Amino acid sequence: MSEAYRVPLKFKVSRPILKAVVRGIYHVLAQVKIVGKENVPYGRPYVVAMNHVSIFDPPFAAAFWPEFMEIIGAADVFEKPGQGQLLRAYGVIPVHRGDYDRSLLTRIISIIKSGYPLLIAPEGGRSHVTAMRRAKPGVAYIIEKTDVPVLPLGLVGTTEDFWRRARRGDRPTLEMRIGKPIMLPQITTKGTDKHEARQASADLIMNHIAGLLPEEYRGVYADSAIPRT
């Protein structure tokens, strides 16, 4: 049994400062629109699953989300000047894309079971284009082990040319669309069938995210998007 997780004191100090600074930067550079805050189950553990277009997504989501979230980030980004320092200061959890890391999964599950919300990109990395790619089944494994709701999060406007447009003074619109919590169906199958069931659950999450997004963002989920109600 894993030990209960507690946010280290240094991150309790740094996160409010970082959140205020990053939020201020986005307000200066862009027009920010947030929809669906009423869907957040405050004070409870849950997983926030977002579409991932560019490096601007995680800081945008973290800065404007109404609670502090634990965040998973690609390990290679930690080596980039500026970005790496920001991730370390917030306490982002590094993950190596494509690797199976049992200790990391145990840590993530412990975080959620300890009562903290978690931000994850089911696609496994940024797409560099607006259109979504197919999700990895790992997000369904995490939900299976924690039995918490998933909040679909659709991000619009955080394209890779955002910084160029912002520097020009265009103040492009950035939107954060928060969907209603969903519960994934329980998985009772085994072997290959279990893997397929997890993939189906991951796809279900992405269908809900797609329903929050414009058509050009839906990618492989264009024909299966579940419209928000």
MOTA-V702523 format. One record per backbone hydrogen bond with DSSP energy under -0.5 kcal/mol. NH is the residue of the N-H (numbers start at 1). CO is the residue of the C=O. E is the energy in kcal/mol with one decimal. If there is no record, write none. Layout:
BEGIN
NH/CO/E, NH/CO/E
END
This chain:
BEGIN
5/110/-0.6, 11/8/-0.9, 12/8/-1.6, 13/9/-1.7, 14/10/-2.2, 15/11/-2.5, 16/12/-0.5, 17/13/-0.7, 18/14/-2.8, 19/15/-2.9, 20/16/-2.0, 21/17/-2.4, 22/18/-2.9, 23/19/-2.2, 24/20/-2.1, 25/21/-2.2, 26/22/-2.4, 27/23/-2.2, 28/24/-1.8, 29/25/-2.4, 30/26/-2.4, 31/172/-2.0, 32/30/-0.7, 33/174/-2.8, 35/176/-2.7, 39/36/-2.2, 40/37/-1.7, 42/40/-1.7, 44/41/-1.4, 47/149/-2.2, 48/118/-3.6, 49/47/-0.6, 49/151/-2.1, 50/48/-0.6, 50/120/-2.0, 51/153/-1.2, 57/54/-1.4, 59/55/-0.6, 60/56/-1.5, 61/57/-2.9, 62/58/-2.9, 63/59/-2.2, 64/60/-1.7, 65/61/-1.4, 70/117/-2.5, 72/119/-1.5, 73/93/-2.9, 75/95/-2.5, 77/74/-1.1, 78/74/-0.6, 78/75/-1.1, 79/76/-1.1, 80/77/-1.7, 83/81/-1.8, 84/80/-3.0, 86/82/-2.0, 87/83/-2.4, 88/84/-2.3, 89/85/-2.3, 90/86/-1.7, 91/87/-1.9, 92/87/-2.5, 93/71/-3.2, 94/92/-0.6, 95/73/-2.3, 97/95/-0.6, 99/96/-1.9, 101/99/-0.8, 102/100/-0.6, 105/101/-2.3, 106/102/-2.4, 107/103/-2.0, 108/104/-2.7, 109/105/-2.6, 110/106/-2.2, 111/107/-2.3, 112/108/-2.0, 113/109/-2.6, 114/110/-1.4, 115/112/-1.9, 116/111/-1.7, 118/46/-2.1, 119/70/-2.9, 120/48/-2.8, 122/120/-0.7, 124/121/-2.3, 127/52/-2.6, 128/53/-1.8, 132/217/-1.4, 136/122/-3.2, 139/136/-0.7, 140/137/-0.8, 141/137/-1.4, 142/138/-2.0, 143/139/-2.0, 144/140/-2.6, 145/141/-1.8, 146/142/-1.0, 147/143/-3.3, 150/182/-2.8, 151/47/-3.1, 152/150/-0.7, 152/180/-0.6, 153/49/-2.7, 154/177/-2.8, 155/153/-0.6, 156/175/-2.3, 159/157/-1.0, 162/159/-2.2, 165/161/-2.3, 166/162/-2.8, 167/163/-2.5, 168/164/-1.2, 169/166/-1.5, 170/165/-2.1, 174/31/-2.8, 175/156/-2.9, 176/33/-2.5, 177/154/-3.0, 177/175/-0.5, 178/35/-3.2, 178/176/-0.6, 179/152/-3.0, 179/177/-0.6, 182/150/-2.5, 188/186/-0.6, 193/190/-1.1, 194/190/-0.5, 195/191/-1.7, 196/192/-2.2, 197/193/-2.2, 198/194/-2.5, 199/195/-2.2, 200/196/-2.2, 201/197/-2.0, 202/198/-2.5, 203/199/-2.6, 204/200/-1.9, 205/201/-2.0, 206/202/-2.0, 207/203/-2.3, 208/204/-1.6, 209/205/-2.1, 210/206/-3.1, 211/207/-1.5, 212/208/-0.5, 212/209/-1.7, 213/209/-0.5, 213/210/-1.3, 217/214/-1.8, 218/214/-0.5, 218/215/-1.3, 220/132/-1.9, 221/218/-2.4, 222/219/-1.7, 224/221/-0.7, 225/221/-0.7, 226/207/-2.5, 227/225/-0.7, 228/211/-1.0
END
